[in-house]
Amino acid sequence: MESTNTIKNIEDVKKELFANVMKGDWKEVVRKYKEDGRAHKLKISRSGHTALHLAVSDAGEDVVEEMVDAIKSRNSTKDAFEALSIGNERGHTALHFAAALGNLRMCKCIASVDPLLVGVRNNEGETPLFWAVLYGAQPQAFFCLYKMCSSTDQEAGYSYCRREDGQTILHCAIFAEEFELALQIISLYKGRLVNLGDEDGISPLHTLASKPSCFRSGTNYGRWGNIFYNCIYVEHPKMKPLDANDTENSDDQEHQYSYPENYQALVNFILVMKKAFQTVTTIGLARARSKTDTENPDDQEHKDHTGNQSLPGADQGPHDFIPANNVTCFEFGRSLYKAFLVIVGCGHSWINKIREEKKKHLWAVQVVDKLLEHSNLYANEDAGGYPSDGADGHCEITSSINEEEKEEKEKKSPALKIEETAILVAAKNGVSEIVDRILQNFPVAIHDENKDRKNILLLATENRQLEVYKLLLKRNVPRALIMRKVDEQGNTALHLAATLNPTANKLWPIPGAALQLQWEIKWYKFAEKSMPPRSFLRPNKEGETPEEIFSQTHKELVKAGSKWLTTTSSACSLVATLIATVAFASCTTFPGGTDERSGKPKLENQPTFNLFMSFSLIALCSSVTSLVMFLSILTSRHQEKDFSNDLPKLVLVGLTSLFISIVSILTSFCSGHHFVLEEKLKNAVILVYTVTFLPISLFAAAQFPLYLDLLRATFGSPF
């Protein structure tokens, strides 16, 4: 009877807690936590959440602190640990939620009860420390949890950073493109996470190699974007000290200035000019101090002028490439450049986006350097899977994964090795920065192959990664060895260059089927020139030569290109025919008529008449030229080799002549009507001529991108 009443009372407490949580009456929830210790362990929702779970998600920091204090005051340390380690149906504790939110106060409050709470795992084997990186928006929360768990047990800090499938927090930071945090993790764990792979053998370097958008080589901004990218100055990245105690200070700095949002540009300009003044007045003093600093070089070796820790090579800014006596001028000029950007609108979202991506690219390169600094890629054949002893003598990173579960997984996948090394992944994705640095640190990587026996060159060729291909040609590598390499099917690099698979291969950054085919031909010829002699005659295991493969795989592209050329040529030839007809009539009909006696034009001595006749003749000649060019395209055989140079050049000449003919016929029209408008509409001449040239302006604006693409594809290809 008593047990029945107890159960009934517990159910009443659940209902009361749930009702108060749904109403947002957290005062009542806190009161219940202080008065009734049974409420601490009650799961009040269908998903198995306790009131503390929901408070972390919905209530404020003060409410969470009061509830945690109530748990500590009414329970022993052991019971408090049990209450706070209760998970929902997926095993997530309240500390998991606080870590995912990146809330520093909540993480401190909960983890201070017992540091072992940082190591409580959910159903996927993830700890709150892991969640702080996986979902956390603030790295200070991660650093707080790391300090708490490592202060009691150094090895616990290592075991908590890895989940059941073998992925580490370093994987997560790189995948989320939080590169500064990734550098901090490498530093905190002394590089011990660099060589750890997941159950498929994927290491952090593999993860980074599979993200080409994080590097300059994997990003294309277009014509104007590339210009802005090269012009925008971004300071070299420096790693800031990641200390939870500095959070409040950083927040104070962010809110130091209070001003309306529409004053942002003015404030930026004032700050830039202030920095310029400080630069001019302080660099001289800094130079004077440098003599004193040289007497104590050890104190300045790893710190910048703010005392922050710098990355290796991060302090090699632009000052290393200019004379010392020009540093002041350089800094002042850079400040003026920033001020100019503020004035012209440096807050433009597009420019800001490019600037942020350039910063990201610099950070990514720094992460690559750090990963390779601690890597033992070719010293240890064990690719990863589960924690094992590293080559550097570190002890085994323990895990709470059950040994029986681990053995079962090892039976299912005993090899636990990846199919491609990091350099092969980078070559396939076109990340030339990673390929170059791996070859610098590990020259033996040039011999890496995947399961299909494809090496770096074959993968770069198959995936149309031109920058990686050129890099391999420039580097001092055993060229004859890698060039003659064949895969399992007997395909050489030339076979793969000739193969087109639109679903698998990367398309060239050029629009239109005809231009794609043009670059495909140039790419094939470029690969052919770099291969050993007579490679184009070598068949693969199926008896196919590279030329035969090229013809077979490019049939659809040839059809699409021919269709586009035919449609374009038909439309343009019609316009050229109309212009030629009008221009011919203009050349034979003179404004003002002719003199009956001499047969000469009555207005032949007028400057406007000479302009009329000249441009009429130019319009006639250029329109006929354009018509001939487009007719040549229509009557062409449209074979593969014709798309290399002949057909694109015919289109270029035809479009150029068509533009000239349109401009000329309109100029001729305006000069011919000048005699009529000279007296009657003298004040409206400019307006009439502007309206007359409006169609050609719209036509040119619509066709100019195509014209530029033709020029770039024909004369500016990267091959």
SVG drawing of the C-alpha trace seen along z (x, -y; Angstrom):
<svg xmlns="http://www.w3.org/2000/svg" viewBox="-2 -75 74 87">
<polyline fill="none" stroke="black" stroke-width="0.4" points="0.0,0.0 2.8,-2.3 4.7,-1.5 1.5,-2.3 1.2,-5.7 4.8,-6.4 4.4,-5.7 1.4,-7.8 3.2,-10.7 6.1,-10.4 3.7,-10.5 2.1,-13.7 5.6,-15.2 6.2,-14.4 3.0,-16.0 3.6,-19.1 7.1,-19.5 6.0,-19.0 3.1,-21.4 5.4,-24.1 8.0,-23.6 5.5,-23.9 4.1,-27.1 7.6,-28.4 7.1,-28.8 10.7,-28.1 10.4,-29.6 8.1,-26.7 10.4,-24.2 13.4,-25.5 11.2,-25.5 10.3,-21.9 14.0,-21.0 14.9,-22.6 12.1,-21.0 11.8,-17.5 15.0,-15.5 13.0,-13.0 12.5,-15.5 16.2,-15.5 16.1,-12.1 12.6,-12.2 12.2,-12.0 9.2,-14.1 8.9,-13.9 8.3,-11.1 11.8,-11.6 13.2,-11.0 14.2,-14.5 14.5,-15.7 13.5,-19.2 17.2,-20.1 17.5,-19.1 14.6,-21.4 16.0,-24.2 19.3,-24.1 17.5,-24.4 14.8,-26.9 15.5,-28.6 18.3,-31.1 21.7,-30.5 20.5,-31.6 17.7,-29.0 20.1,-26.2 22.6,-27.3 19.8,-27.3 18.7,-23.8 22.2,-22.5 22.8,-24.1 19.7,-22.4 21.0,-19.0 24.3,-19.6 22.8,-20.7 20.3,-17.9 22.5,-15.0 25.9,-13.5 28.6,-13.8 27.8,-10.3 24.0,-11.0 24.5,-14.4 26.7,-12.7 23.9,-10.1 21.3,-12.8 23.3,-14.9 24.5,-11.9 20.9,-10.9 20.4,-10.9 17.3,-11.1 16.3,-8.2 19.4,-8.9 21.7,-9.2 22.2,-12.9 22.8,-14.5 22.1,-18.1 25.8,-18.8 25.6,-17.5 23.0,-20.2 25.0,-22.9 28.1,-22.0 26.2,-22.0 24.9,-25.5 28.4,-26.6 27.2,-28.1 30.2,-28.7 28.3,-29.4 26.2,-26.3 29.1,-24.1 31.1,-25.4 28.1,-25.0 27.3,-21.4 30.8,-20.1 32.0,-21.6 29.8,-19.1 32.0,-16.3 34.6,-16.4 33.6,-12.9 30.4,-14.3 32.5,-15.5 33.1,-11.8 29.5,-10.5 28.8,-9.1 25.5,-9.0 24.3,-6.1 26.7,-7.0 29.6,-7.1 29.9,-10.9 30.9,-12.9 29.9,-16.5 33.5,-17.4 33.0,-15.9 29.7,-17.8 31.4,-21.1 33.3,-20.8 30.7,-18.9 27.9,-21.4 29.4,-24.1 29.2,-27.7 31.7,-28.9 35.2,-27.3 35.5,-28.7 33.0,-26.0 35.2,-23.3 38.3,-24.7 36.4,-24.9 35.4,-21.2 38.9,-20.3 40.5,-22.0 38.0,-20.4 38.6,-16.8 42.3,-17.1 42.9,-18.7 41.9,-15.5 43.1,-12.9 45.3,-13.8 44.5,-10.5 40.7,-11.1 41.1,-14.2 42.3,-12.0 39.6,-9.3 36.8,-11.8 37.7,-13.4 36.8,-10.3 33.5,-8.7 32.5,-5.1 33.2,-5.2 36.7,-6.4 36.2,-10.0 37.9,-12.6 37.2,-16.2 39.9,-17.2 37.8,-15.5 34.8,-17.6 36.6,-20.9 38.0,-20.4 34.7,-19.2 33.0,-22.3 35.8,-24.5 36.7,-25.8 40.4,-25.9 41.5,-28.1 39.9,-25.7 41.5,-22.8 44.9,-24.4 44.2,-24.8 43.2,-21.1 46.4,-20.0 48.3,-22.2 46.4,-21.0 46.7,-17.3 50.3,-17.7 49.6,-16.3 48.4,-13.0 45.0,-13.2 46.6,-13.9 47.3,-10.3 44.1,-8.8 41.6,-7.7 38.0,-6.6 36.8,-3.0 37.2,-3.5 40.7,-4.8 39.8,-8.4 42.3,-10.8 41.9,-14.5 44.1,-15.1 41.7,-13.0 38.9,-15.1 40.7,-18.3 41.7,-16.9 38.0,-16.2 37.1,-19.9 38.5,-21.7 36.4,-24.8 38.7,-25.5 41.6,-26.2 42.4,-28.7 43.0,-25.9 39.5,-24.5 37.7,-27.8 36.7,-29.7 35.3,-33.2 35.0,-34.1 36.6,-37.0 36.0,-39.9 36.0,-37.7 39.6,-36.6 40.7,-40.2 39.2,-41.2 40.6,-38.1 44.1,-39.0 43.6,-42.7 42.1,-42.2 44.7,-42.2 44.3,-39.7 46.7,-39.6 48.4,-36.3 46.4,-34.3 47.7,-34.2 46.3,-31.8 44.8,-33.5 45.0,-32.1 41.9,-30.1 41.1,-30.7 37.7,-30.6 38.6,-33.4 39.1,-35.8 35.6,-35.5 34.2,-38.3 37.1,-40.5 36.4,-39.8 32.8,-40.6 33.6,-43.8 35.8,-44.8 33.1,-44.0 30.7,-46.2 33.2,-48.9 31.7,-51.3 28.0,-52.0 26.7,-53.6 23.7,-53.3 24.0,-50.7 24.0,-53.2 27.2,-54.8 29.2,-51.6 31.0,-53.0 32.0,-56.2 33.2,-54.3 35.3,-52.0 36.8,-54.9 37.8,-56.6 39.3,-53.4 41.3,-52.9 42.7,-56.4 43.4,-56.0 45.4,-52.9 47.2,-54.7 48.3,-57.5 49.4,-54.9 51.4,-53.1 53.3,-56.2 54.0,-57.2 54.8,-53.8 56.8,-51.9 59.8,-54.1 59.7,-53.3 59.2,-49.6 62.3,-49.7 64.3,-51.3 63.2,-48.6 64.2,-45.9 67.9,-46.5 67.0,-45.6 64.9,-42.6 67.9,-41.1 69.7,-40.8 66.9,-38.5 65.8,-36.6 64.5,-33.7 61.8,-35.8 60.4,-36.9 60.7,-33.7 57.1,-32.5 55.2,-35.7 54.0,-38.6 53.7,-42.2 50.5,-41.4 51.9,-38.5 49.7,-36.0 51.1,-32.7 51.9,-32.7 51.8,-29.8 55.0,-28.6 55.5,-30.8 52.4,-32.9 54.6,-35.9 56.1,-35.9 53.9,-38.7 54.6,-41.2 57.3,-42.9 59.6,-40.0 59.4,-40.9 60.1,-44.7 63.2,-46.6 63.1,-47.5 63.3,-51.2 60.1,-51.0 57.9,-49.4 56.4,-52.6 55.4,-53.6 54.0,-50.2 51.9,-50.2 50.6,-53.7 49.7,-52.8 47.9,-49.7 45.9,-51.8 45.0,-54.2 44.0,-51.3 41.6,-50.1 40.2,-53.6 39.6,-53.7 37.7,-50.4 35.6,-51.8 34.7,-54.9 33.8,-53.0 31.8,-50.5 34.0,-47.7 30.9,-46.5 29.6,-45.2 28.5,-41.6 30.2,-40.2 33.6,-41.7 33.3,-40.7 32.5,-37.2 35.6,-37.0 37.7,-38.4 36.3,-35.9 37.0,-33.0 40.6,-34.2 41.0,-34.2 39.7,-30.7 42.1,-29.6 45.0,-30.9 43.8,-29.1 43.4,-25.9 47.0,-26.0 48.2,-26.6 46.2,-23.5 47.8,-21.4 51.2,-22.5 50.4,-21.6 49.0,-18.2 52.0,-17.3 54.3,-18.5 52.9,-15.9 52.1,-13.3 53.6,-9.8 51.9,-9.0 54.5,-6.7 56.3,-5.7 53.4,-3.6 51.3,-1.5 48.4,-1.3 46.0,-3.8 43.9,-4.1 40.5,-2.5 40.7,-2.3 43.3,-3.9 46.8,-2.4 50.3,-3.2 51.7,-6.0 55.2,-6.1 56.2,-8.8 55.9,-6.6 52.7,-8.0 50.6,-5.7 47.4,-4.2 44.4,-6.5 41.9,-4.7 38.2,-4.5 35.1,-3.5 34.0,-1.3 33.3,2.2 36.1,4.5 33.6,7.1 32.0,4.6 35.4,3.6 36.3,7.2 33.0,7.7 33.7,4.6 37.2,5.8 35.8,9.1 33.5,7.4 36.2,5.1 39.6,6.7 41.6,4.5 40.2,1.2 42.3,-0.6 41.3,-3.3 41.2,-2.8 43.0,-6.0 45.7,-7.9 45.4,-11.6 47.5,-12.7 45.3,-10.7 42.1,-12.3 43.7,-15.7 44.8,-14.9 41.3,-13.7 39.7,-16.9 42.3,-19.2 43.8,-20.5 47.2,-21.3 48.3,-22.9 48.0,-19.6 49.6,-17.6 52.6,-19.9 53.1,-19.9 52.8,-16.1 55.4,-15.6 57.7,-18.1 57.5,-16.3 57.1,-12.7 58.5,-12.3 57.7,-8.6 54.0,-9.6 54.5,-9.9 54.2,-6.1 50.8,-5.9 48.0,-4.0 44.3,-3.2 42.6,0.1 42.3,-0.4 46.1,-1.0 45.7,-4.6 48.4,-6.9 48.4,-10.7 48.8,-11.5 46.1,-9.1 43.6,-10.4 44.4,-14.1 43.9,-13.3 40.7,-11.4 39.1,-14.2 40.4,-17.0 42.5,-18.5 44.8,-20.7 46.6,-22.5 47.7,-19.2 48.7,-17.8 50.9,-20.9 52.3,-20.7 53.5,-17.1 55.1,-18.1 57.0,-20.9 58.2,-18.9 61.3,-16.9 59.6,-13.5 60.5,-10.3 58.5,-11.5 59.1,-8.5 57.9,-6.2 54.6,-8.0 53.9,-8.8 54.0,-5.2 51.9,-4.0 48.7,-2.1 45.7,-1.1 44.0,2.2 42.3,1.8 45.5,0.9 44.6,-2.7 47.4,-5.3 47.0,-8.9 46.2,-9.6 43.3,-7.1 41.8,-8.8 42.3,-12.3 40.4,-11.0 37.5,-9.6 34.5,-11.8 32.0,-10.8 29.7,-13.8 28.4,-12.2 31.8,-11.5 34.2,-14.0 34.5,-17.6 33.4,-20.0 35.6,-22.8 34.7,-26.3 33.5,-27.4 29.8,-27.6 28.4,-25.9 28.8,-22.4 30.9,-23.7 33.4,-25.4 33.5,-22.4 34.4,-20.3 37.1,-22.8 38.7,-22.6 38.4,-18.8 40.4,-18.7 43.0,-21.1 43.2,-19.1 43.7,-15.9 46.5,-17.5 48.1,-19.0 48.2,-15.5 49.5,-14.0 52.4,-16.4 53.5,-15.6 53.3,-11.8 56.1,-9.6 56.3,-9.4 53.7,-7.3 51.5,-6.8 48.5,-7.6 49.0,-4.2 49.0,-2.1 45.8,-0.2 44.3,0.8 43.2,4.3 40.0,3.9 42.1,3.0 41.1,-0.7 43.5,-3.4 43.1,-6.9 41.9,-8.4 39.2,-5.7 38.0,-6.4 37.9,-10.1 35.7,-9.6 33.3,-7.2 32.9,-9.2 32.5,-12.6 29.8,-11.8 27.0,-13.4 29.1,-16.5 29.8,-16.8 26.1,-16.6 25.2,-19.2 28.0,-21.5 26.9,-21.2 23.4,-22.0 24.4,-25.1 26.6,-26.3 23.9,-25.7 21.2,-27.6 23.6,-30.5 24.8,-30.7 21.3,-30.6 20.1,-33.5 23.2,-35.6 23.2,-35.0 19.6,-36.2 20.6,-39.5 23.7,-39.9 21.6,-39.4 19.1,-42.1 22.0,-44.5 23.7,-43.8 20.5,-44.5 20.0,-47.9 23.6,-48.8 23.6,-48.0 20.5,-50.2 22.2,-53.0 25.3,-52.9 23.3,-53.3 20.8,-55.9 22.3,-59.3 20.5,-61.6 19.4,-64.9 19.5,-63.3 22.0,-63.9 22.7,-66.8 20.9,-66.3 23.7,-67.7 26.8,-66.2 25.2,-63.2 27.1,-63.8 25.4,-63.9 24.2,-67.4 25.5,-67.1 28.9,-65.6 30.8,-68.5 29.0,-68.1 31.1,-66.3 28.0,-64.4 27.6,-63.0 31.1,-61.6 30.4,-60.0 27.2,-58.5 28.9,-57.0 31.9,-55.7 29.9,-53.9 27.4,-52.5 30.4,-50.9 31.8,-49.5 28.4,-48.1 28.1,-46.4 31.5,-44.9 31.3,-43.7 27.8,-42.3 28.8,-40.3 31.9,-39.1 29.8,-38.0 27.3,-36.3 30.2,-34.4 31.5,-33.3 28.2,-31.9 27.5,-30.2 30.9,-28.5 29.9,-27.2 26.5,-26.0 28.2,-24.1 31.0,-22.7 31.3,-18.9 31.3,-19.6 34.0,-16.9 35.8,-16.8 39.0,-18.4 37.0,-21.3 36.0,-22.3 39.6,-22.9 40.3,-26.1 38.5,-26.4 34.8,-26.7 35.4,-28.8 37.5,-31.3 34.8,-31.4 32.2,-32.3 34.5,-35.0 35.1,-36.6 31.4,-36.3 30.3,-37.9 32.9,-40.7 31.9,-41.5 28.2,-41.5 28.9,-43.9 30.8,-46.2 28.0,-46.1 25.3,-46.9 27.2,-49.9 28.1,-51.1 24.6,-50.9 23.2,-52.8 25.9,-55.4 25.1,-55.7 21.4,-56.1 22.1,-58.8 24.4,-60.8 21.9,-60.5 19.0,-61.8 21.2,-64.6 20.1,-66.7 16.5,-66.3 17.0,-66.9 19.4,-69.7 16.8,-72.4 13.5,-70.9 14.7,-68.9 18.0,-70.6 17.6,-70.5 16.5,-66.8 19.3,-65.4 21.2,-63.8 18.1,-62.2 17.1,-60.8 20.5,-59.3 20.6,-57.9 17.3,-56.1 18.6,-54.9 21.7,-53.3 19.7,-51.7 19.0,-48.4 22.6,-47.9 23.6,-48.6 21.1,-46.0 22.2,-43.5 25.9,-44.0 25.2,-43.7 23.4,-40.4 26.0,-38.9 29.2,-40.4 29.6,-37.6 29.4,-35.0 32.0,-37.0 34.3,-37.1 33.9,-33.4 34.8,-32.7 37.9,-34.9 38.9,-33.2 38.3,-29.7 40.1,-30.3 43.1,-32.4 43.2,-32.3 42.8,-28.6 45.1,-27.3 46.6,-24.5"/>
</svg>
